[in-house]
Amino acid sequence: MKKLISYGSISLSLFLFQLVYHHFSHGVSSASLRYAWLIMAGAGLIWWLVGRLFSNKQLRLSSNLYHSGLACFITWCLLNGVLEIAGSDSPYLWLYVLLGGGFICSSLITLGWKEKRMR
């Protein structure tokens, strides 16, 4: 329940941010900024479901990697949206997508690892 509240409040904050930003953008909009909150809400729902399937000890490393990847994707969405509205671009934005995908793939790989037992 705590995870759902956290993801919900972050999604709501992103939604309100994009509303305010689009209000003051003089009619220019950006799809990546407009839908960043949906990525957060969907990712939160997916991770909540994954948490129901695996034990807490297996989830610690995977959770850290997953949330790092999610932070990269959300940062990319926000920066890309702001730069699109400003009429600019950056050659380095693809690094956020690459790192985010790498972190999320790593989190999925670590979910399959077996727990090591201490003797």
Summary of the structure (lengths in Angstrom):
residues: 119
radius of gyration: 16.7
end to end distance: 33.9
largest distance: 64.5
contacts: 329
relative contact order: 0.15
helix: 79%
strand: 0%
